[in-house]
Amino acid sequence: MNEPLMSAYARLPIAFERGEGARLWDTAGNEYLDALAGVAVCGLGHAHPAITQIIREQAGLLLHTSNLYRIPWQEALATQLNTLAGMERAFFANSGAEANEAALKIARRYGHGRGIDSPKIIVMTGSFHGRTLATLSATGNSKIHAGFEPLVQNFIRVPYNDVSALEQLPGQLRQDVVAVLLEPIQGEGGIVVPDDTYLDQIRAICDTQDWLLMLDEVQTGLCRTGRWFAFQHSQSQPDVMTLAKSLGNGIPIGVCLARGEAAQVIQPGSHGSTCGGNPLACRTALTVLETLEQQDLSARAEQLGQRMLEAFRETLRDLPEIQAIRGKGLMLGIMLDRPCGKLMQAALAERLLINVTAGNVIRLLPPLIISDKEADIIITKIDKLIRAFLKNG
C-alpha cells in the first residue's frame, strides 16, 4: 500500500481528507472523534478559522527568506515566548528533535566555557527527546537505540522521579556534569507524572552544582497541562526549555528558549537552520499564542482534564486490570496490566482516534478546544473499548 515510502511507520489503514475542531473525516466520508490531536500537535483542533486565515494571508505574501536576514515575525514570536516563559533568547528550528539538539549543543558549549573538556548531561530512564542521533542517545528507551549504535556519548542515565539518584552520583561523574535534561511529564514514556516537588528538588541540585536545568516541553507545553508550560506547576524556572508540536498547530516549528549564561553561548556560526523560524511558521505560531490566550485554554485544559480524570477513575474502578489512571490537564494516560496496542485499531471501529504508548498505556491528548459533550463521548467509548478488550483479548 505504501511502496513508495520507507517503512518507518506502522500506519493504521485509514487516511483523512478534512477536519473541523475535534472531528476528522476519512476519504470514505466517515466521521471520527480525535482524542490524539496529531500527537498533541493540533491543540486548537483542525481547520481553526484564525489559523486558516493567517496561513492563507501569509502564504500570499512571503514564505521563506532564510536566516541570512531579519525576520520580523520571528522576532515578535521570540519576544512573546520569552515573556510567557520567563526566558531571554530563542533559537527557532522545525521540530522538537531539532529544538532538543539545540539544547544539547548549548549544554556542551556551556561546559566547554567552564573548562570542562568532556561535558556530560544527566538524562532520565523512560524519556523521549527525538530520533536524531544525539536526541535518541539522550532518550531513555533501548528500543529506539537499537540498530543505531554507537550512540552519542556523555549521557548519564538515572531513574525518573528519583532525586536521590542525582544526589548519589559518584564524585568522579559529577565533576563533568553540565546539565540535567528531562520532561516535566513523560509523554512517550506513558504519561508519567512525577512528584509535586520533583522539579523544585532538581532545580536546587542544579543551583548547587552550577548545572543547567533543561526542560523538554515539546509535548507538555502551551496549555496542555493546564498552565502555559508544565514547569509552572512548580516553583522552578528552567535555564533552557524546548517547545514544538502545538506551537504551529500543524505547521512545523520548534524552538529552544534560554536564559542567563545559557542564552549567550550560541553565537554566529555555532548553530543554524535554513528554514527554522520562517515567516509562515512564526506568524502562525503567534496566532496560536493569541488564540490560546483569548480563549483561556490553559484554564479550560485544567478543568476539563480534571473532570475526565475523575470520570475515568469512577467508570473503571471495578477493573483490577487497570494499574493506573494519571495525567495533568488534557494529557491523560490509562495503564493496563498487559500490552494493549490492539486498542488503536479497535478504537477506529468506534470512530475514535487514540494512541497506545509504552506498550500498555492508552494515551489521550485531545484538542484543547474539545467540548464537554465530546469529552463525555471519549470517556464512554474508552470504557467500552477497555471492557471489550479485557473480555475478548
C-alpha positions as a Python dict, from the first residue, in 0.01 Angstrom:
ca = {
    (1, 'M'): (0, 0, 0),
    (2, 'N'): (287, 239, 82),
    (3, 'E'): (551, 101, -155),
    (4, 'P'): (690, 446, -249),
    (5, 'L'): (760, 517, 118),
    (6, 'M'): (1026, 383, 352),
    (7, 'S'): (876, 156, 616),
    (8, 'A'): (932, 399, 903),
    (9, 'Y'): (576, 378, 1036),
    (10, 'A'): (331, 101, 1119),
    (11, 'R'): (41, 304, 983),
    (12, 'L'): (-321, 223, 1054),
    (13, 'P'): (-524, 152, 738),
    (14, 'I'): (-701, 487, 716),
    (15, 'A'): (-645, 826, 554),
    (16, 'F'): (-814, 1155, 640),
    (17, 'E'): (-906, 1431, 398),
    (18, 'R'): (-1054, 1703, 616),
    (19, 'G'): (-1114, 1810, 974),
    (20, 'E'): (-1304, 2058, 1183),
    (21, 'G'): (-1247, 2118, 1553),
    (22, 'A'): (-1205, 1781, 1723),
    (23, 'R'): (-1355, 1591, 1427),
    (24, 'L'): (-1193, 1425, 1126),
    (25, 'W'): (-1340, 1269, 812),
    (26, 'D'): (-1170, 989, 622),
    (27, 'T'): (-1158, 951, 245),
    (28, 'A'): (-1478, 745, 255),
    (29, 'G'): (-1663, 1022, 438),
    (30, 'N'): (-1671, 856, 781),
    (31, 'E'): (-1655, 1092, 1082),
    (32, 'Y'): (-1415, 1035, 1375),
    (33, 'L'): (-1362, 1200, 1712),
    (34, 'D'): (-996, 1291, 1756),
    (35, 'A'): (-863, 1221, 2106),
    (36, 'L'): (-499, 1247, 1994),
    (37, 'A'): (-473, 1581, 1811),
    (38, 'G'): (-196, 1460, 1583),
    (39, 'V'): (2, 1357, 1893),
    (40, 'A'): (-53, 1685, 2083),
    (41, 'V'): (6, 1900, 1774),
    (42, 'C'): (-339, 2036, 1688),
    (43, 'G'): (-418, 2192, 2024),
    (44, 'L'): (-663, 2431, 1859),
    (45, 'G'): (-820, 2147, 1664),
    (46, 'H'): (-843, 2108, 1289),
    (47, 'A'): (-911, 2390, 1042),
    (48, 'H'): (-932, 2653, 1315),
    (49, 'P'): (-1064, 2968, 1143),
    (50, 'A'): (-797, 3203, 1283),
    (51, 'I'): (-515, 2967, 1184),
    (52, 'T'): (-662, 2905, 840),
    (53, 'Q'): (-697, 3276, 771),
    (54, 'I'): (-344, 3367, 876),
    (55, 'I'): (-186, 3082, 676),
    (56, 'R'): (-372, 3192, 364),
    (57, 'E'): (-274, 3554, 414),
    (58, 'Q'): (94, 3486, 483),
    (59, 'A'): (122, 3230, 201),
    (60, 'G'): (21, 3507, -38),
    (61, 'L'): (290, 3738, 97),
    (62, 'L'): (610, 3553, 187),
    (63, 'L'): (705, 3201, 295),
    (64, 'H'): (1082, 3199, 322),
    (65, 'T'): (1389, 3421, 303),
    (66, 'S'): (1636, 3226, 527),
    (67, 'N'): (1807, 3339, 844),
    (68, 'L'): (2059, 3543, 647),
    (69, 'Y'): (1815, 3829, 701),
    (70, 'R'): (1598, 3964, 980),
    (71, 'I'): (1255, 3804, 1010),
    (72, 'P'): (1021, 4039, 1200),
    (73, 'W'): (761, 3769, 1271),
    (74, 'Q'): (1038, 3558, 1427),
    (75, 'E'): (1149, 3844, 1650),
    (76, 'A'): (791, 3908, 1760),
    (77, 'L'): (735, 3539, 1837),
    (78, 'A'): (1061, 3516, 2033),
    (79, 'T'): (960, 3820, 2241),
    (80, 'Q'): (619, 3670, 2317),
    (81, 'L'): (752, 3326, 2411),
    (82, 'N'): (1030, 3469, 2627),
    (83, 'T'): (777, 3685, 2811),
    (84, 'L'): (539, 3395, 2872),
    (85, 'A'): (815, 3158, 2985),
    (86, 'G'): (1042, 3398, 3173),
    (87, 'M'): (1328, 3334, 2930),
    (88, 'E'): (1561, 3569, 2738),
    (89, 'R'): (1653, 3437, 2394),
    (90, 'A'): (1513, 3195, 2136),
    (91, 'F'): (1652, 2976, 1859),
    (92, 'F'): (1396, 2853, 1605),
    (93, 'A'): (1401, 2515, 1434),
    (94, 'N'): (1149, 2292, 1256),
    (95, 'S'): (1076, 2019, 1510),
    (96, 'G'): (1108, 1909, 1870),
    (97, 'A'): (1411, 1695, 1793),
    (98, 'E'): (1590, 1994, 1640),
    (99, 'A'): (1497, 2211, 1937),
    (100, 'N'): (1642, 1947, 2168),
    (101, 'E'): (1957, 1927, 1954),
    (102, 'A'): (2000, 2299, 2012),
    (103, 'A'): (1960, 2247, 2388),
    (104, 'L'): (2223, 1972, 2388),
    (105, 'K'): (2466, 2191, 2194),
    (106, 'I'): (2406, 2475, 2438),
    (107, 'A'): (2489, 2242, 2727),
    (108, 'R'): (2813, 2122, 2569),
    (109, 'R'): (2926, 2470, 2474),
    (110, 'Y'): (2837, 2592, 2824),
    (111, 'G'): (3055, 2314, 2966),
    (112, 'H'): (3349, 2395, 2743),
    (113, 'G'): (3317, 2757, 2850),
    (114, 'R'): (3368, 2637, 3207),
    (115, 'G'): (3682, 2447, 3111),
    (116, 'I'): (3521, 2101, 3101),
    (117, 'D'): (3675, 1901, 2815),
    (118, 'S'): (3416, 1621, 2817),
    (119, 'P'): (3080, 1769, 2925),
    (120, 'K'): (2819, 1523, 3047),
    (121, 'I'): (2442, 1560, 3059),
    (122, 'I'): (2213, 1376, 3300),
    (123, 'V'): (1905, 1228, 3131),
    (124, 'M'): (1619, 1006, 3252),
    (125, 'T'): (1507, 649, 3200),
    (126, 'G'): (1177, 630, 3013),
    (127, 'S'): (1239, 964, 2842),
    (128, 'F'): (1189, 1060, 2479),
    (129, 'H'): (1370, 1353, 2317),
    (130, 'G'): (1372, 1273, 1945),
    (131, 'R'): (1519, 1048, 1677),
    (132, 'T'): (1828, 1233, 1558),
    (133, 'L'): (2148, 1064, 1672),
    (134, 'A'): (2203, 1295, 1969),
    (135, 'T'): (1840, 1307, 2082),
    (136, 'L'): (1786, 932, 2051),
    (137, 'S'): (2105, 886, 2253),
    (138, 'A'): (1955, 1109, 2521),
    (139, 'T'): (1628, 915, 2507),
    (140, 'G'): (1580, 653, 2776),
    (141, 'N'): (1442, 374, 2558),
    (142, 'S'): (1666, 91, 2433),
    (143, 'K'): (1420, 4, 2153),
    (144, 'I'): (1482, 344, 1995),
    (145, 'H'): (1858, 293, 2027),
    (146, 'A'): (1858, -48, 1857),
    (147, 'G'): (2040, -54, 1525),
    (148, 'F'): (2186, 295, 1558),
    (149, 'E'): (2481, 226, 1785),
    (150, 'P'): (2734, 352, 1871),
    (151, 'L'): (2532, 617, 2047),
    (152, 'V'): (2647, 971, 2115),
    (153, 'Q'): (2842, 953, 2438),
    (154, 'N'): (2846, 1151, 2764),
    (155, 'F'): (2486, 1098, 2872),
    (156, 'I'): (2440, 979, 3229),
    (157, 'R'): (2108, 799, 3270),
    (158, 'V'): (1924, 800, 3604),
    (159, 'P'): (1572, 690, 3709),
    (160, 'Y'): (1294, 942, 3654),
    (161, 'N'): (1125, 1091, 3960),
    (162, 'D'): (1413, 983, 4183),
    (163, 'V'): (1604, 1280, 4321),
    (164, 'S'): (1832, 1056, 4527),
    (165, 'A'): (1975, 912, 4205),
    (166, 'L'): (2126, 1252, 4127),
    (167, 'E'): (2242, 1311, 4482),
    (168, 'Q'): (2422, 975, 4492),
    (169, 'L'): (2617, 1012, 4167),
    (170, 'P'): (2986, 937, 4230),
    (171, 'G'): (3205, 1246, 4254),
    (172, 'Q'): (3407, 1140, 3950),
    (173, 'L'): (3094, 1152, 3735),
    (174, 'R'): (2957, 1470, 3888),
    (175, 'Q'): (3263, 1680, 3813),
    (176, 'D'): (3198, 1674, 3437),
    (177, 'V'): (2820, 1717, 3450),
    (178, 'V'): (2695, 2042, 3295),
    (179, 'A'): (2319, 1994, 3267),
    (180, 'V'): (2011, 1789, 3352),
    (181, 'L'): (1761, 1727, 3069),
    (182, 'L'): (1413, 1597, 3149),
    (183, 'E'): (1044, 1614, 3063),
    (184, 'P'): (818, 1768, 3331),
    (185, 'I'): (577, 1483, 3246),
    (186, 'Q'): (695, 1188, 3039),
    (187, 'G'): (464, 1155, 2738),
    (188, 'E'): (604, 874, 2524),
    (189, 'G'): (709, 703, 2846),
    (190, 'G'): (344, 653, 2943),
    (191, 'I'): (210, 985, 3083),
    (192, 'V'): (433, 956, 3390),
    (193, 'V'): (364, 1243, 3631),
    (194, 'P'): (643, 1298, 3887),
    (195, 'D'): (603, 1403, 4249),
    (196, 'D'): (491, 1762, 4304),
    (197, 'T'): (830, 1865, 4445),
    (198, 'Y'): (1044, 1681, 4188),
    (199, 'L'): (1132, 1977, 3966),
    (200, 'D'): (1200, 2201, 4264),
    (201, 'Q'): (1442, 1946, 4408),
    (202, 'I'): (1618, 1907, 4073),
    (203, 'R'): (1639, 2286, 4044),
    (204, 'A'): (1802, 2307, 4387),
    (205, 'I'): (2063, 2047, 4290),
    (206, 'C'): (2137, 2230, 3964),
    (207, 'D'): (2181, 2557, 4152),
    (208, 'T'): (2420, 2397, 4398),
    (209, 'Q'): (2626, 2226, 4126),
    (210, 'D'): (2608, 2509, 3869),
    (211, 'W'): (2433, 2279, 3621),
    (212, 'L'): (2179, 2390, 3363),
    (213, 'L'): (1821, 2272, 3415),
    (214, 'M'): (1688, 2191, 3066),
    (215, 'L'): (1322, 2101, 3019),
    (216, 'D'): (1178, 1927, 2717),
    (217, 'E'): (826, 2073, 2694),
    (218, 'V'): (769, 1960, 2336),
    (219, 'Q'): (459, 1765, 2440),
    (220, 'T'): (366, 1936, 2768),
    (221, 'G'): (398, 2298, 2662),
    (222, 'L'): (140, 2555, 2551),
    (223, 'C'): (-153, 2497, 2788),
    (224, 'R'): (-167, 2117, 2750),
    (225, 'T'): (-130, 2053, 3126),
    (226, 'G'): (-337, 2347, 3248),
    (227, 'R'): (-56, 2603, 3252),
    (228, 'W'): (124, 2775, 2967),
    (229, 'F'): (415, 2542, 3045),
    (230, 'A'): (423, 2237, 3271),
    (231, 'F'): (713, 2374, 3477),
    (232, 'Q'): (473, 2644, 3601),
    (233, 'H'): (306, 2384, 3822),
    (234, 'S'): (627, 2409, 4026),
    (235, 'Q'): (830, 2699, 4167),
    (236, 'S'): (1127, 2632, 3939),
    (237, 'Q'): (1243, 2823, 3633),
    (238, 'P'): (1446, 2629, 3374),
    (239, 'D'): (1764, 2761, 3217),
    (240, 'V'): (1677, 2604, 2882),
    (241, 'M'): (1338, 2490, 2752),
    (242, 'T'): (1226, 2337, 2424),
    (243, 'L'): (887, 2359, 2251),
    (244, 'A'): (741, 2231, 1924),
    (245, 'K'): (428, 2026, 1841),
    (246, 'S'): (130, 2253, 1920),
    (247, 'L'): (325, 2576, 1867),
    (248, 'G'): (233, 2570, 1497),
    (249, 'N'): (-95, 2374, 1524),
    (250, 'G'): (26, 2160, 1233),
    (251, 'I'): (279, 2395, 1072),
    (252, 'P'): (625, 2254, 1160),
    (253, 'I'): (812, 2469, 1409),
    (254, 'G'): (1035, 2413, 1712),
    (255, 'V'): (1212, 2650, 1946),
    (256, 'C'): (1481, 2637, 2212),
    (257, 'L'): (1449, 2910, 2476),
    (258, 'A'): (1728, 3001, 2716),
    (259, 'R'): (1813, 3250, 2987),
    (260, 'G'): (2120, 3364, 3177),
    (261, 'E'): (2456, 3230, 3065),
    (262, 'A'): (2285, 2961, 2856),
    (263, 'A'): (2126, 3234, 2641),
    (264, 'Q'): (2468, 3368, 2541),
    (265, 'V'): (2657, 3059, 2424),
    (266, 'I'): (2510, 3032, 2074),
    (267, 'Q'): (2690, 3283, 1854),
    (268, 'P'): (2710, 3334, 1475),
    (269, 'G'): (2847, 3020, 1311),
    (270, 'S'): (2790, 2789, 1607),
    (271, 'H'): (2440, 2675, 1511),
    (272, 'G'): (2177, 2737, 1245),
    (273, 'S'): (1874, 2622, 1048),
    (274, 'T'): (1784, 2702, 688),
    (275, 'C'): (1406, 2702, 731),
    (276, 'G'): (1384, 2741, 1108),
    (277, 'G'): (1154, 3024, 1210),
    (278, 'N'): (1037, 3120, 863),
    (279, 'P'): (767, 3388, 825),
    (280, 'L'): (481, 3140, 774),
    (281, 'A'): (566, 2927, 1078),
    (282, 'C'): (627, 3221, 1309),
    (283, 'R'): (319, 3420, 1211),
    (284, 'T'): (109, 3105, 1253),
    (285, 'A'): (263, 3041, 1595),
    (286, 'L'): (188, 3397, 1705),
    (287, 'T'): (-175, 3340, 1611),
    (288, 'V'): (-172, 3015, 1811),
    (289, 'L'): (-47, 3201, 2120),
    (290, 'E'): (-304, 3476, 2072),
    (291, 'T'): (-587, 3223, 2041),
    (292, 'L'): (-475, 3022, 2342),
    (293, 'E'): (-479, 3339, 2549),
    (294, 'Q'): (-807, 3478, 2414),
    (295, 'Q'): (-992, 3152, 2480),
    (296, 'D'): (-816, 3093, 2816),
    (297, 'L'): (-739, 2738, 2708),
    (298, 'S'): (-495, 2670, 2991),
    (299, 'A'): (-780, 2703, 3242),
    (300, 'R'): (-1004, 2500, 3014),
    (301, 'A'): (-746, 2219, 2991),
    (302, 'E'): (-703, 2214, 3368),
    (303, 'Q'): (-1074, 2198, 3445),
    (304, 'L'): (-1180, 1956, 3172),
    (305, 'G'): (-876, 1736, 3224),
    (306, 'Q'): (-951, 1700, 3594),
    (307, 'R'): (-1314, 1615, 3516),
    (308, 'M'): (-1209, 1349, 3266),
    (309, 'L'): (-952, 1206, 3506),
    (310, 'E'): (-1212, 1173, 3781),
    (311, 'A'): (-1465, 1025, 3539),
    (312, 'F'): (-1221, 758, 3420),
    (313, 'R'): (-1132, 667, 3778),
    (314, 'E'): (-1501, 629, 3859),
    (315, 'T'): (-1608, 434, 3549),
    (316, 'L'): (-1308, 200, 3551),
    (317, 'R'): (-1271, 150, 3928),
    (318, 'D'): (-1416, -203, 3917),
    (319, 'L'): (-1146, -330, 3679),
    (320, 'P'): (-843, -476, 3861),
    (321, 'E'): (-658, -487, 3527),
    (322, 'I'): (-627, -108, 3536),
    (323, 'Q'): (-295, -33, 3706),
    (324, 'A'): (-306, 346, 3698),
    (325, 'I'): (-507, 639, 3565),
    (326, 'R'): (-295, 951, 3563),
    (327, 'G'): (-237, 1281, 3395),
    (328, 'K'): (-244, 1657, 3421),
    (329, 'G'): (-471, 1881, 3219),
    (330, 'L'): (-561, 1726, 2884),
    (331, 'M'): (-267, 1486, 2894),
    (332, 'L'): (-414, 1159, 3022),
    (333, 'G'): (-295, 801, 3047),
    (334, 'I'): (-468, 475, 3142),
    (335, 'M'): (-225, 195, 3224),
    (336, 'L'): (-332, -167, 3180),
    (337, 'D'): (-163, -473, 3322),
    (338, 'R'): (-92, -606, 2971),
    (339, 'P'): (6, -485, 2622),
    (340, 'C'): (-291, -313, 2461),
    (341, 'G'): (-173, -189, 2121),
    (342, 'K'): (-473, -362, 1961),
    (343, 'L'): (-694, -92, 2112),
    (344, 'M'): (-585, 160, 1848),
    (345, 'Q'): (-739, -50, 1571),
    (346, 'A'): (-1042, -130, 1784),
    (347, 'A'): (-1094, 239, 1851),
    (348, 'L'): (-1104, 310, 1478),
    (349, 'A'): (-1406, 81, 1450),
    (350, 'E'): (-1570, 303, 1714),
    (351, 'R'): (-1475, 614, 1513),
    (352, 'L'): (-1230, 728, 1780),
    (353, 'L'): (-860, 816, 1746),
    (354, 'I'): (-638, 722, 2038),
    (355, 'N'): (-282, 608, 2090),
    (356, 'V'): (-104, 343, 2295),
    (357, 'T'): (242, 424, 2427),
    (358, 'A'): (493, 235, 2644),
    (359, 'G'): (313, -80, 2529),
    (360, 'N'): (32, -74, 2784),
    (361, 'V'): (-76, 289, 2833),
    (362, 'I'): (-372, 440, 2649),
    (363, 'R'): (-260, 796, 2577),
    (364, 'L'): (-521, 1069, 2531),
    (365, 'L'): (-419, 1412, 2403),
    (366, 'P'): (-741, 1567, 2271),
    (367, 'P'): (-754, 1916, 2121),
    (368, 'L'): (-781, 2184, 2389),
    (369, 'I'): (-1097, 2315, 2221),
    (370, 'I'): (-1285, 1990, 2278),
    (371, 'S'): (-1641, 2029, 2409),
    (372, 'D'): (-1785, 1875, 2725),
    (373, 'K'): (-2006, 1653, 2510),
    (374, 'E'): (-1708, 1530, 2307),
    (375, 'A'): (-1515, 1462, 2629),
    (376, 'D'): (-1806, 1253, 2757),
    (377, 'I'): (-1813, 1056, 2431),
    (378, 'I'): (-1441, 980, 2471),
    (379, 'I'): (-1496, 857, 2828),
    (380, 'T'): (-1787, 632, 2726),
    (381, 'K'): (-1607, 487, 2426),
    (382, 'I'): (-1282, 422, 2613),
    (383, 'D'): (-1474, 241, 2886),
    (384, 'K'): (-1646, 25, 2624),
    (385, 'L'): (-1322, -46, 2440),
    (386, 'I'): (-1128, -148, 2750),
    (387, 'R'): (-1402, -380, 2873),
    (388, 'A'): (-1436, -549, 2533),
    (389, 'F'): (-1056, -584, 2508),
    (390, 'L'): (-1024, -741, 2853),
    (391, 'K'): (-1312, -978, 2781),
    (392, 'N'): (-1207, -1089, 2434),
    (393, 'G'): (-830, -1038, 2445),
}
